[in-house]
Amino acid sequence: MASLKDIKRKVSAVQKTKQITRAMNMVAASKFKAAQSRMENFRPYASKFMDVLNSLALRVESISHPLLAVREPKRLRIICMTSDRGLCGGFNTNLIKATERFLKEKTKEDKEISLISVGRKGRDYFRKKAKIIAQRVDVLSKFDMTLAVAVSDDVITPFIKEEYDELYLIYNQFVNVSVQKPTLVRLFPLPSIGQDADIDPDTRLDYAYEPSEEALLQKLLPMYVHVLIYRALLETSAGENGARMAAMDNATSNCEDLIRTLTLKMNKARQAAITAELMDIVGGTEALAKG
């Protein structure tokens, strides 16, 4: 059995760890509340923007904008969004595994694949396992639409220049604090634009556009990419802080369980030490009585 001094030292160390995890949980909860609010406020805008653009795209030909052009997918590009920091449970692991599965699947099909990493954890993991052509790290703690525009600039012009044929986005869709769903979305050629042909014409909203549909499409399609990427950034940010909050809460609970276990062991060690001392006293007394 460990000595009483060693057990006390362990209890003290676990108590300090508990203080740290509790503080990190509180910080993550504060950041999560702000990130969740931003995400929920942006969702209706993104949804309505997509509805309007779908209606607009149904009126024009797919050749009216390069971002709608469909080519034979020989060269693929992937945007992988992870967090910059760890201690958030399986958040980054699930994203990395989803990206790795997709990479293996497309590699078997003899596709040429390149990667754009948003977040330090994904960059560090794929640094020696994939061709990373662009990276943005230490940007998710505080960001706005300019980050989405910057990431969009990394992918729009190369696609128009036919440097690659398809673009995919992998991010964690926020469901709730306990559920983070790795999601794969094809960005280029834009998959959701003009795909509502099966909707009943009588129920579809009909918008009047000024100027022409083609002129609006030239302006709105890049904005649409900005909206998609910004929404993914918000979802990833909320998911990261929610996962970290849950992980730190679990860590705090584990510390409490460990403290209880060590306290019980410490009490047993103390009782054993007291019993040994009493036995020595009684033995000495009996020896003196006999002498």
Residue pairs with C-beta under 8 A, 6 or more apart in sequence:
1 265
1 268
1 269
1 272
2 10
2 265
2 269
3 269
4 266
4 269
4 270
4 273
7 262
7 265
7 266
7 269
8 266
10 262
11 259
11 262
11 263
11 266
14 255
14 258
14 259
14 262
15 255
15 259
17 251
17 255
18 252
18 255
18 256
18 259
21 248
21 251
21 252
21 255
22 248
22 252
24 87
24 244
24 248
25 245
25 248
25 249
25 252
28 241
28 242
28 244
28 245
28 248
29 245
31 241
32 177
32 238
32 241
32 242
32 244
32 245
35 234
35 237
35 238
35 240
35 241
36 174
36 238
36 242
38 234
38 237
38 238
39 174
39 231
39 234
39 235
39 237
39 238
42 230
42 231
42 234
43 231
45 227
46 227
46 228
46 230
46 231
49 223
49 224
49 227
50 192
50 224
50 227
51 205
52 207
53 193
53 220
53 221
53 224
54 192
54 193
54 194
54 195
54 196
55 196
55 204
55 205
55 206
55 207
56 207
56 209
56 213
56 216
56 217
56 220
57 68
57 193
57 194
57 217
58 194
58 196
58 197
59 213
60 213
60 214
60 217
62 68
62 69
62 70
62 194
63 69
64 214
64 217
65 217
65 218
65 221
66 159
66 160
67 156
67 159
67 160
67 188
67 189
67 190
67 221
67 222
67 225
68 189
68 190
68 193
68 194
68 221
69 189
70 189
71 162
71 165
71 189
72 165
73 111
73 165
73 166
74 111
74 112
74 165
75 111
75 112
75 113
75 114
75 163
75 164
75 165
75 166
76 106
76 111
76 112
76 113
76 114
76 164
76 165
76 166
76 167
76 168
77 113
77 114
77 115
77 116
77 133
77 155
77 158
77 159
77 164
77 166
77 167
77 168
78 99
78 102
78 103
78 113
78 114
78 115
78 116
78 167
78 168
78 169
78 170
79 116
79 118
79 151
79 155
79 167
79 168
79 169
79 170
79 187
79 229
80 95
80 96
80 99
80 115
80 116
80 117
80 118
80 119
80 122
80 126
80 170
81 95
81 118
81 119
81 122
81 169
81 170
81 171
81 172
81 232
81 233
81 236
82 91
82 92
82 95
82 96
82 117
82 118
82 119
82 120
82 121
82 122
82 123
82 236
83 91
83 92
83 119
83 120
83 121
83 140
83 236
83 240
84 119
84 120
84 121
84 137
84 138
84 139
84 140
84 141
85 120
85 121
86 92
86 121
87 244
87 247
87 248
88 240
88 241
88 243
88 244
88 247
89 243
89 244
89 246
89 247
89 250
90 243
91 172
91 180
91 239
91 240
91 243
91 244
92 119
92 121
92 122
94 172
94 180
94 182
95 122
95 170
95 171
95 172
95 182
96 121
96 122
96 125
96 126
97 182
98 170
98 182
98 184
99 115
99 122
99 126
99 170
100 129
102 168
102 170
102 184
103 113
103 130
106 113
107 113
113 130
113 131
114 130
114 131
114 132
114 133
114 164
115 126
115 130
115 131
115 132
115 133
116 132
116 133
116 134
116 135
116 151
116 154
116 155
117 123
117 126
117 132
117 134
117 135
117 136
117 137
118 135
118 136
118 139
118 140
118 151
118 233
119 136
119 137
119 140
119 236
120 137
120 138
123 132
123 135
123 137
126 132
134 154
136 147
136 150
136 151
139 147
140 233
140 236
140 237
140 240
143 233
143 237
145 226
145 230
147 230
147 233
148 226
148 227
148 229
148 230
148 233
149 226
151 229
152 222
152 225
152 226
152 229
155 167
155 187
155 188
155 225
156 222
156 225
158 164
159 167
159 188
166 186
166 188
166 189
167 186
167 187
167 188
168 184
168 185
168 186
168 187
169 184
169 185
169 186
169 187
169 228
169 229
169 232
170 182
170 183
170 184
170 185
171 182
171 183
171 185
171 232
171 233
171 235
171 236
172 180
172 181
172 182
172 183
172 235
172 236
172 239
172 240
173 180
173 181
173 182
173 183
173 235
173 239
174 180
174 235
174 238
174 239
174 242
175 181
176 242
177 242
177 243
177 245
177 246
178 246
180 239
180 242
180 243
185 191
185 228
185 232
187 225
187 228
187 229
190 221
190 224
190 225
193 221
193 224
196 204
209 216
